[in-house]
Amino acid sequence: MVADGVIAPDSGDPDLLVFAEDIAFNSPSAAASVVVGLATNGPRHWRDEVTGQSYRQWQDAKLAALGADVTTSDDEEDHHEESVLS
């Protein structure tokens, strides 16, 4: 992705890499895995920067609001470094 110019050094901090264009991933886990650099559970890893909710918590809340039966596992909290959704 770097060689293709999809990921490039950040203009404000060249030690950081940023996406140079919008990229669609097939799943939250695929996106998180690219950002982290290893296999990652995206629904647990991604966090909303305002609410602190994981993607899974956000998704479950949206589904519950629509009347869906939603059950979240007890191991929801993951103590690994978290990415922030903006």
Summary of the structure (lengths in Angstrom):
residues: 86
radius of gyration: 15.0
end to end distance: 21.6
largest distance: 46.1
contacts: 181
relative contact order: 0.14
helix: 28%
strand: 15%
